Amino acid sequence: MFGLDDWVAGLSNGGSIAVVVAVAVLLGLRHATDPDHIAAVTTLVASGRERATGAAARLGAWWGAGHALTLVVFGIPILLADRYLPDALQRGAETAVAALIVFLAVRLIVRWKHGAFALHSTHDGSHRHPVRSPAGAFGIGLVHGMGGSAGVGVLLLAATPSPDSALLALVVLAFFTSVSMTIVTTGFGALLSVRTVARSLTAAAPLLGAASLAFGLWYAAAAWSLAPYPF
């Protein structure tokens, strides 16, 4: 975690278990708004043609579940070892996140070039193809959770009252991270369900893909300390 997360996690210094849990909830709800998560979810949802709010919510739930699982799996060793992940492992995880963002951006551009965003007439006025499968969304969440897991140490090691409260904070953080990711994808899916917005996506898709591609490359450079990461 960087910047804002460091400040939020610091609120739990020397606090009671209630304060630690409250900070974990706040961090979890904020986590889906990280730039790398926004870049991934926009290209992920936009790449599909089935943009109903319910479909996007399911996608976000699976994405969040994968993220939460990795967060707990990596967070428990951090808690037990009372230390952060090794720099080399963290750098590799962040590089994997960058590669995932680049992949989703390229996929969006390729689908646009092949006419995937053109609306075809049907009985309800459009033809929609399924979004990425739940397994695919779950896998993307696993990679993202791996990339952000080192930041869990900021919360867990911030003078928590006891190991039990630290473990509770980890579980709460993972759960509300999943909740926030579901909220973000639901909102984005609802936006794209508006017919006028869906039509405009045909023109916006290459711009969105190019922006996400540039961000992914910059994120990779930041992981290797070749570029600043102020978030």
C-alpha atoms as one frame of an Amber mdcrd trajectory, in Angstrom:
protein
   0.000   0.000   0.000   1.178   3.512  -0.715   0.287   7.066   0.286  -3.303
   7.154   1.454  -3.243   3.541   2.663  -0.176   4.209   4.803  -1.977   7.117
   6.443  -5.210   5.173   6.978  -3.373   2.144   8.381  -1.519   4.447  10.774
  -4.822   5.299  12.424  -4.727   1.889  14.096  -1.456   2.576  15.925  -1.992
   1.669  19.559  -5.741   1.500  19.064  -8.266  -0.928  20.465  -9.456  -3.944
  18.503 -12.531  -1.941  17.459 -10.293   0.734  15.949  -8.155  -1.874  14.174
 -11.244  -3.533  12.677 -12.694  -0.168  11.635  -9.440   0.701   9.869  -9.471
  -2.699   8.158 -13.008  -2.045   6.886 -11.990   1.383   5.591  -8.911   0.017
   3.836 -10.913  -2.804   2.308 -13.620  -0.504   0.956 -11.013   1.886  -0.472
  -8.831  -0.811  -2.017 -10.847  -1.322  -5.208 -10.201   2.307  -6.171  -6.453
   1.715  -6.552  -5.414   2.832 -10.061  -4.293  -0.682 -11.023  -7.670  -2.120
  -9.993  -9.589   0.553 -11.893  -7.485  -0.069 -15.008  -8.098  -3.805 -14.794
 -11.819  -3.712 -14.074 -12.654  -1.186 -16.779 -10.934  -3.195 -19.492 -12.264
  -6.461 -18.067 -15.918  -5.419 -18.030 -15.722  -3.361 -21.200 -14.327  -6.319
 -23.154 -17.637  -8.154 -22.830 -20.910  -7.469 -24.555 -23.166  -8.641 -21.716
 -23.077  -5.575 -19.514 -26.155  -6.036 -17.371 -25.712  -4.872 -13.812 -26.212
  -8.386 -12.434 -23.583  -9.864 -14.755 -21.071  -7.186 -13.750 -21.846  -7.778
 -10.068 -21.135 -11.501 -10.444 -17.914 -10.701 -12.256 -16.872  -8.356  -9.452
 -17.776 -10.899  -6.783 -15.540 -13.545  -8.360 -12.780 -10.998  -8.895 -13.049
  -9.938  -5.251 -13.138 -13.550  -4.023  -9.888 -14.344  -5.804  -8.280 -11.200
  -4.433  -9.475 -11.931  -0.896  -8.177 -15.515  -1.014  -4.672 -14.475  -2.040
  -4.714 -11.638   0.468  -5.382 -14.087   3.300  -2.964 -16.747   2.009  -0.127
 -14.225   1.768  -1.205 -12.188   4.760  -1.111 -15.010   7.319   2.618 -15.736
   6.773   3.297 -12.005   7.022   1.464 -11.978  10.341   3.172 -15.091  11.684
   6.636 -13.994  10.569   6.045 -10.442  11.817   7.601  -9.006   8.657   6.865
  -7.870   5.113   7.221 -10.007   2.022  10.746 -10.136   0.553  11.362  -7.302
  -1.882  12.093  -9.689  -4.750   8.793 -11.533  -4.265   6.832  -8.307  -3.967
   8.487  -6.899  -7.083   7.643 -10.054  -8.996   4.023  -9.892  -7.833   3.654
  -6.260  -8.885   5.209  -7.112 -12.256   2.597  -9.846 -12.688  -0.139  -7.302
 -11.970   1.354  -4.985 -14.593   1.459  -7.829 -17.128  -2.194  -8.590 -16.394
  -3.203  -4.970 -16.975  -1.289  -4.934 -20.268  -2.944  -8.198 -21.329  -6.451
  -6.905 -20.599  -5.715  -3.653 -22.427  -4.409  -5.455 -25.519  -7.395  -7.826
 -25.418  -9.779  -4.873 -25.356  -8.090  -3.268 -28.365  -8.066  -6.540 -30.308
 -11.753  -7.146 -29.627 -12.539  -3.604 -30.755 -10.588  -4.088 -34.005 -12.591
  -7.257 -34.696 -15.883  -5.412 -34.260 -16.830  -6.901 -30.900 -18.485  -3.648
 -29.813 -20.800  -3.279 -32.784 -24.449  -3.675 -31.772 -26.485  -6.186 -33.798
 -30.260  -6.068 -33.943 -32.232  -8.646 -31.986 -35.647  -8.714 -30.360 -34.414
  -6.402 -27.589 -32.367  -4.183 -29.883 -28.897  -5.585 -29.306 -26.889  -8.752
 -29.337 -24.641  -9.472 -26.373 -21.874 -11.975 -25.884 -20.924 -13.310 -22.453
 -18.387 -11.452 -20.375 -15.279 -13.179 -19.085 -16.072 -16.370 -17.194 -16.201
 -16.438 -13.384 -13.067 -18.586 -13.401 -11.249 -15.960 -15.452 -12.349 -13.159
 -13.138 -11.342 -15.267 -10.117  -7.891 -15.816 -11.630  -7.445 -12.094 -12.239
  -8.365 -11.472  -8.604  -5.760 -13.996  -7.466  -3.022 -12.113  -9.324  -4.152
  -8.741  -7.997  -4.296 -10.040  -4.436  -0.746 -11.308  -4.761   0.426  -7.913
  -5.934  -1.163  -5.981  -3.101  -0.598  -8.448  -0.289   2.586  -6.871   1.080
   0.581  -3.830   2.075  -1.365  -5.958   4.529   1.704  -5.817   6.757   1.212
  -2.073   7.212  -2.099  -2.771   8.900  -1.146  -5.952  10.742   2.101  -4.598
  12.135   0.690  -1.201  13.163   0.838  -1.870  16.902  -2.218  -4.109  16.936
  -3.249  -5.139  20.445  -2.689  -8.854  19.851  -2.067 -11.460  17.125  -5.737
 -12.426  17.338  -6.865  -8.900  16.529  -4.322  -8.720  13.713  -5.707 -11.933
  12.221  -9.238 -10.583  12.566  -8.148  -7.385  10.831  -6.733  -9.428   7.954
  -9.992 -11.333   7.441 -12.066  -8.141   7.684  -9.758  -6.390   5.218 -10.010
  -9.267   2.734 -13.803  -9.440   3.016 -14.421  -5.728   2.543 -11.924  -5.604
  -0.298 -14.117  -8.189  -2.020 -17.221  -6.126  -1.228 -15.676  -2.956  -2.644
 -14.637  -4.725  -5.849 -18.171  -6.001  -6.324 -19.518  -2.474  -5.837 -17.097
  -0.995  -8.364 -17.842  -3.560 -11.082 -21.588  -3.324 -10.443 -21.481   0.432
 -10.916 -19.405   0.171 -14.060 -21.676  -2.538 -15.455 -24.755  -0.414 -14.731
 -23.168   2.496 -16.568 -22.401   0.377 -19.613 -25.940  -1.017 -19.584 -27.206
   2.413 -20.655 -27.696   2.128 -24.404 -26.209   5.524 -25.241 -23.121   4.707
 -23.191 -22.809   1.295 -24.851 -22.863   2.958 -28.270 -20.204   5.482 -27.286
 -17.936   2.664 -26.106 -17.252   1.769 -29.740 -15.344   5.032 -30.101 -13.945
   5.061 -26.575 -12.677   1.454 -26.492  -9.337   2.078 -28.260  -8.667   5.123
 -26.080  -9.490   3.157 -22.944  -7.294   0.291 -24.092  -4.395   2.594 -24.946
  -4.638   4.376 -21.586  -4.705   1.061 -19.699  -1.783  -0.224 -21.762   0.266
   2.866 -20.926  -0.641   2.547 -17.253   0.354  -1.134 -17.200   3.771  -0.349
 -18.662   4.243   2.488 -16.189   3.139   0.232 -13.319   5.773  -2.321 -14.331
   8.425   0.398 -14.395   7.309   1.573 -10.940   7.582  -1.989  -9.608  11.257
  -1.949 -10.588  11.772   1.584  -9.204  12.202   2.971 -12.710   9.245   5.315
 -12.323   7.516   6.988  -9.327   4.317   5.536  -7.853   2.632   8.297  -5.803
  -0.660   6.506  -5.032
